[in-house]
Amino acid sequence: MTDRRERILALSRRELAQLHAGELSKALFPDPETPDDAVSDEAKASIQMSVSELTVLHRAELSVWLAENE
């Protein structure tokens, strides 16, 4: 987390938002070519868990970023 923390702190607020948005997009749509109806319930549960974990991580990173940059 230390390397990531250093990279996060070096970003502008916009860059941090873009990073987080990109990560969430990849987590929500791991295979963009697959129609939503074709995604299994197991895969949907995995996607939901990944998004939840990323949300917690992103909130923590934003808190650290705000403490250092504002």
DSSP file (Angstrom, degrees, kcal/mol; ACC not computed):
  #  RESIDUE AA STRUCTURE BP1 BP2  ACC     N-H-->O    O-->H-N    N-H-->O    O-->H-N    TCO  KAPPA ALPHA  PHI   PSI    X-CA   Y-CA   Z-CA
    1    1 A M     >        0   0    0      0, 0.0     4,-3.2     0, 0.0     5,-0.2   0.000 360.0 360.0 360.0 -23.3    0.0    0.0    0.0
    2    2 A T  H  >  +     0   0    0      2,-0.2     4,-2.5     1,-0.2     5,-0.2   0.929 360.0  45.4 -63.8 -46.0    3.0    2.3    0.6
    3    3 A D  H  > S+     0   0    0      1,-0.2     4,-2.2     2,-0.2    -1,-0.2   0.929 116.5  46.3 -62.2 -43.7    3.9    2.6   -3.1
    4    4 A R  H  > S+     0   0    0      2,-0.2     4,-2.9     1,-0.2    -2,-0.2   0.911 110.3  54.2 -64.6 -40.9    0.2    3.1   -4.0
    5    5 A R  H  X S+     0   0    0     -4,-3.2     4,-2.5     1,-0.2    -2,-0.2   0.925 108.8  48.3 -58.5 -45.6   -0.1    5.7   -1.2
    6    6 A E  H  X S+     0   0    0     -4,-2.5     4,-1.2     1,-0.2    -1,-0.2   0.901 112.7  47.9 -62.4 -41.4    2.8    7.6   -2.6
    7    7 A R  H  X S+     0   0    0     -4,-2.2     4,-0.6     2,-0.2    -2,-0.2   0.904 111.3  51.2 -65.5 -40.5    1.3    7.5   -6.1
    8    8 A I  H >< S+     0   0    0     -4,-2.9     3,-1.2     1,-0.2    -2,-0.2   0.925 108.6  50.9 -62.1 -45.8   -2.1    8.6   -4.8
    9    9 A L  H 3< S+     0   0    0     -4,-2.5    -1,-0.2     1,-0.3    -2,-0.2   0.782 106.3  55.9 -65.2 -26.5   -0.6   11.6   -2.9
   10   10 A A  H 3< S+     0   0    0     -4,-1.2    -1,-0.3    -5,-0.2    -2,-0.2   0.622  93.1  91.6 -80.8 -12.6    1.2   12.7   -6.1
   11   11 A L  S << S-     0   0    0     -3,-1.2     2,-0.1    -4,-0.6    -3,-0.0  -0.429  78.1-118.8 -81.6 154.9   -2.0   12.9   -8.1
   12   12 A S     >  -     0   0    0     -2,-0.1     4,-2.4     1,-0.1     5,-0.2  -0.427  36.2-103.2 -77.7 167.5   -4.3   15.9   -8.5
   13   13 A R  H  > S+     0   0    0      1,-0.2     4,-2.3     2,-0.2     5,-0.1   0.903 124.4  50.0 -60.2 -40.5   -7.8   15.5   -7.3
   14   14 A R  H  > S+     0   0    0      2,-0.2     4,-2.5     1,-0.2    -1,-0.2   0.912 109.8  50.1 -64.4 -43.4   -9.0   15.0  -10.9
   15   15 A E  H  > S+     0   0    0      2,-0.2     4,-2.5     1,-0.2    -2,-0.2   0.892 110.3  50.6 -63.2 -39.2   -6.4   12.4  -11.6
   16   16 A L  H  X S+     0   0    0     -4,-2.4     4,-2.6     2,-0.2    -1,-0.2   0.919 110.5  49.1 -63.9 -43.5   -7.4   10.5   -8.4
   17   17 A A  H  X S+     0   0    0     -4,-2.3     4,-2.6     1,-0.2    -2,-0.2   0.900 111.7  49.4 -62.6 -40.7  -11.1   10.7   -9.4
   18   18 A Q  H  X S+     0   0    0     -4,-2.5     4,-2.4     2,-0.2    -2,-0.2   0.900 110.8  50.1 -65.9 -40.5  -10.2    9.4  -12.9
   19   19 A L  H  X S+     0   0    0     -4,-2.5     4,-2.4     2,-0.2    -2,-0.2   0.951 113.5  45.2 -60.6 -50.1   -8.1    6.5  -11.4
   20   20 A H  H  X S+     0   0    0     -4,-2.6     4,-2.5     1,-0.2     5,-0.2   0.900 112.5  51.1 -63.0 -41.6  -10.9    5.5   -9.1
   21   21 A A  H  X S+     0   0    0     -4,-2.6     4,-2.4    -5,-0.2    -1,-0.2   0.910 110.8  49.1 -62.9 -41.9  -13.5    5.7  -11.9
   22   22 A G  H  X S+     0   0    0     -4,-2.4     4,-2.3     2,-0.2    -2,-0.2   0.909 111.4  48.6 -63.9 -42.7  -11.4    3.6  -14.2
   23   23 A E  H  X S+     0   0    0     -4,-2.4     4,-2.0     2,-0.2    -2,-0.2   0.911 113.0  47.5 -64.8 -42.0  -10.9    0.9  -11.5
   24   24 A L  H  X S+     0   0    0     -4,-2.5     4,-2.7     2,-0.2     5,-0.2   0.897 110.4  52.6 -66.2 -39.4  -14.6    0.8  -10.7
   25   25 A S  H  X S+     0   0    0     -4,-2.4     4,-2.3     1,-0.2    -2,-0.2   0.923 109.8  48.1 -61.8 -44.3  -15.5    0.6  -14.4
   26   26 A K  H  < S+     0   0    0     -4,-2.3    -1,-0.2     1,-0.2    -2,-0.2   0.877 113.5  48.2 -63.7 -37.4  -13.2   -2.4  -14.8
   27   27 A A  H  < S+     0   0    0     -4,-2.0    -2,-0.2     1,-0.2    -1,-0.2   0.893 114.3  45.5 -70.0 -39.5  -14.6   -4.0  -11.7
   28   28 A L  H  < S+     0   0    0     -4,-2.7    -2,-0.2     1,-0.3    -1,-0.2   0.843 125.7  30.3 -71.9 -33.6  -18.2   -3.4  -12.9
   29   29 A F     <  +     0   0    0     -4,-2.3    -1,-0.3    -5,-0.2    -2,-0.1  -0.595  64.7 161.6-127.5  69.7  -17.6   -4.6  -16.4
   30   30 A P  S    S+     0   0    0      0, 0.0    -1,-0.1     0, 0.0    -2,-0.1   0.814  86.3  26.2 -62.5 -29.1  -14.8   -7.2  -16.3
   31   31 A D  S >  S-     0   0    0     -3,-0.1     3,-2.1     3,-0.1    -5,-0.0  -0.761  72.6-175.1-132.3  87.3  -15.9   -8.4  -19.8
   32   32 A P  T 3  S+     0   0    0      0, 0.0    -1,-0.1     0, 0.0    -6,-0.0   0.694  80.6  62.9 -60.0 -19.3  -17.6   -5.5  -21.6
   33   33 A E  T 3  S+     0   0    0     -3,-0.1    -4,-0.0    -4,-0.1    -2,-0.0   0.687  84.2  90.5 -78.6 -18.0  -18.5   -7.7  -24.6
   34   34 A T  S <  S-     0   0    0     -3,-2.1    -3,-0.1     1,-0.1     5,-0.1  -0.671  82.0-123.2 -83.5 125.7  -20.7   -9.9  -22.5
   35   35 A P    >   -     0   0    0      0, 0.0     3,-1.7     0, 0.0     4,-0.4  -0.354  22.1-117.0 -63.7 147.5  -24.4   -8.8  -22.3
   36   36 A D  G >  S+     0   0    0      1,-0.3     3,-1.4     2,-0.2    -2,-0.0   0.857 114.3  57.8 -54.2 -38.8  -25.7   -8.2  -18.7
   37   37 A D  G 3  S+     0   0    0      1,-0.3    -1,-0.3     0, 0.0    -3,-0.0   0.721 101.6  56.7 -66.7 -20.4  -28.2  -11.0  -19.1
   38   38 A A  G <  S+     0   0    0     -3,-1.7     2,-0.4     2,-0.1    -1,-0.3   0.511  81.7 103.4 -89.6  -5.3  -25.5  -13.5  -19.9
   39   39 A V  S <  S-     0   0    0     -3,-1.4    -3,-0.0    -4,-0.4     5,-0.0  -0.662  73.7-125.6 -81.7 127.6  -23.6  -12.8  -16.7
   40   40 A S     >  -     0   0    0     -2,-0.4     4,-2.4     1,-0.1     5,-0.2  -0.221  17.3-114.5 -69.2 160.4  -24.1  -15.6  -14.1
   41   41 A D  H  > S+     0   0    0      1,-0.2     4,-2.2     2,-0.2     5,-0.2   0.869 118.7  54.3 -62.0 -36.5  -25.4  -15.0  -10.6
   42   42 A E  H  > S+     0   0    0      2,-0.2     4,-2.0     1,-0.2    -1,-0.2   0.915 109.3  46.9 -63.8 -43.2  -22.0  -16.1   -9.3
   43   43 A A  H  > S+     0   0    0      2,-0.2     4,-2.6     1,-0.2    -2,-0.2   0.892 110.5  52.8 -65.8 -39.5  -20.2  -13.7  -11.5
   44   44 A K  H  X S+     0   0    0     -4,-2.4     4,-2.5     2,-0.2    -2,-0.2   0.895 108.7  50.2 -62.9 -39.6  -22.6  -10.9  -10.4
   45   45 A A  H  X S+     0   0    0     -4,-2.2     4,-2.2     2,-0.2    -1,-0.2   0.897 111.0  49.3 -64.7 -40.0  -21.9  -11.7   -6.8
   46   46 A S  H  X S+     0   0    0     -4,-2.0     4,-2.4     2,-0.2    -2,-0.2   0.902 110.9  49.8 -65.1 -41.4  -18.2  -11.5   -7.4
   47   47 A I  H  X S+     0   0    0     -4,-2.6     4,-2.6     2,-0.2     5,-0.2   0.925 110.1  50.8 -61.8 -45.1  -18.5   -8.2   -9.2
   48   48 A Q  H  X S+     0   0    0     -4,-2.5     4,-2.3     1,-0.2    -2,-0.2   0.901 110.8  48.6 -61.1 -41.5  -20.5   -6.8   -6.3
   49   49 A M  H  X S+     0   0    0     -4,-2.2     4,-2.5     2,-0.2    -1,-0.2   0.918 111.4  49.9 -65.4 -43.4  -17.9   -7.9   -3.8
   50   50 A S  H  X S+     0   0    0     -4,-2.4     4,-2.5     1,-0.2    -2,-0.2   0.916 111.6  48.1 -61.2 -43.8  -15.1   -6.4   -5.9
   51   51 A V  H  X S+     0   0    0     -4,-2.6     4,-2.4     2,-0.2    -1,-0.2   0.902 111.1  51.0 -65.1 -40.8  -16.9   -3.1   -6.2
   52   52 A S  H  X S+     0   0    0     -4,-2.3     4,-1.9    -5,-0.2    -2,-0.2   0.920 111.4  47.6 -62.1 -43.9  -17.6   -3.0   -2.5
   53   53 A E  H  X S+     0   0    0     -4,-2.5     4,-2.3     1,-0.2    -2,-0.2   0.910 112.3  49.3 -64.3 -42.3  -14.0   -3.7   -1.7
   54   54 A L  H  X S+     0   0    0     -4,-2.5     4,-3.3     1,-0.2     5,-0.2   0.888 107.3  55.4 -64.1 -38.3  -12.9   -1.0   -4.1
   55   55 A T  H  X S+     0   0    0     -4,-2.4     4,-2.2     2,-0.2    -1,-0.2   0.917 109.3  46.6 -61.1 -43.6  -15.3    1.5   -2.6
   56   56 A V  H  X S+     0   0    0     -4,-1.9     4,-2.0     2,-0.2    -1,-0.2   0.932 114.8  47.3 -63.4 -45.9  -13.8    1.0    0.8
   57   57 A L  H  X S+     0   0    0     -4,-2.3     4,-2.7     1,-0.2    -2,-0.2   0.925 112.0  49.8 -61.1 -45.7  -10.3    1.3   -0.6
   58   58 A H  H  X S+     0   0    0     -4,-3.3     4,-2.6     1,-0.2    -1,-0.2   0.884 109.1  51.5 -64.7 -38.7  -11.2    4.4   -2.5
   59   59 A R  H  X S+     0   0    0     -4,-2.2     4,-2.1    -5,-0.2    -1,-0.2   0.914 111.6  47.7 -63.4 -41.4  -12.8    6.1    0.5
   60   60 A A  H  X S+     0   0    0     -4,-2.0     4,-2.2     2,-0.2    -2,-0.2   0.921 112.7  48.6 -64.8 -43.5   -9.7    5.4    2.5
   61   61 A E  H  X S+     0   0    0     -4,-2.7     4,-2.8     1,-0.2    -2,-0.2   0.900 110.3  51.1 -64.2 -40.6   -7.4    6.7   -0.2
   62   62 A L  H  X S+     0   0    0     -4,-2.6     4,-3.0     2,-0.2    -1,-0.2   0.899 108.6  52.1 -63.8 -39.8   -9.5    9.9   -0.6
   63   63 A S  H  X S+     0   0    0     -4,-2.1     4,-2.2     2,-0.2    -2,-0.2   0.922 112.2  45.5 -61.5 -44.2   -9.3   10.5    3.2
   64   64 A V  H  X S+     0   0    0     -4,-2.2     4,-1.7     2,-0.2    -2,-0.2   0.929 113.7  49.6 -63.8 -45.3   -5.5   10.2    3.0
   65   65 A W  H  X S+     0   0    0     -4,-2.8     4,-2.2     1,-0.2    -2,-0.2   0.923 111.6  48.4 -60.6 -45.4   -5.4   12.4    0.0
   66   66 A L  H  X S+     0   0    0     -4,-3.0     4,-1.7     1,-0.2    -1,-0.2   0.894 108.9  53.6 -62.8 -40.4   -7.6   15.1    1.6
   67   67 A A  H  < S+     0   0    0     -4,-2.2    -1,-0.2    -5,-0.2    -2,-0.2   0.846 117.6  37.2 -63.3 -33.4   -5.5   15.0    4.8
   68   68 A E  H  < S+     0   0    0     -4,-1.7    -2,-0.2    -3,-0.2    -1,-0.2   0.751 124.6  36.2 -89.1 -26.3   -2.3   15.7    2.8
   69   69 A N  H  <        0   0    0     -4,-2.2    -2,-0.2    -5,-0.2    -3,-0.2   0.465 360.0 360.0-114.3  -2.6   -3.6   18.0    0.1
   70   70 A E     <        0   0    0     -4,-1.7    -3,-0.1    -5,-0.2    -2,-0.1   0.412 360.0 360.0-124.6 360.0   -6.2   20.3    1.7
